Amino acid sequence: MRDDYIKEARKVITDPNILINVVSRRVKQLRHGNRPLVESLEKLNPEDIALREIIEGKISFELGGET
């Protein structure tokens, strides 16, 4: 994963545990055939695509409440 993408994504999702969960869930979706929500001229791995999607506000997350 690219360090610059990680730093930018941490500005959007400040909790590292949540960031890891969001990225890993999105990577699974991409590996199962979901199309990327961002375009790139360079070939990015799924982790970098997920980070770019977070940075560009293409994917969001919700914190689940306890019941």
N, C-alpha and C positions, 0 to 999 in steps of 0.2 A: 504494500500500500504506500502511496505517496505521502510523505510527511506534510507537504503543503496542503493537501486535501484534508488530512486529519486535523491540522491546526484550524482550518476554516470551518470544518464540520463541528469542532468543539465550541465554536462561537455560537452555533445554532442549537446544539444539544450539549449543554455544559456538563451533564453527569456522564462520566465515562462508561459506566455500566449500562446506562440506557442507550448510549451511542453504539456500543458493541452489540446490544440486542437488536436495535433497529437495522444496523448494517448486516448482521448475520441473517436476519429474517429476509431482508431484501435480496441478499446474495442467493439464498435458497430459491427465491422466486425467479431470479434471473437465470439460474442454472436449470430450472424446470421449464424454461421457454418464454417467460414473460419478457416483453420488449423493454429496452431501456427508455427512460423518460427524458434523457438528455442525449444530445448529439455530440460527437467528438470526431475530429479529423484524425486523431491518433487511436490506435487500438488499445482500449483500456480493459483491465481485468474486472471481473464482477465487483470486487471490493471497491475499486476506484469509481466505478459507475455508481454504486450505492452512495458513496461519499459525495460525489458530484450532485446526485439527486437531492441529498440533504442540503448541501450548500445552496443550491438554486431554488430551494423551497418546493421541489416537486413531490416530495413525500413528507408526510407528517406522522405524528405519533400521539397517542393518548396514554396518560398514566391511568392504570386501572385502580379503582378504589377498593378498599377492603370491605368485605361484607360480614 
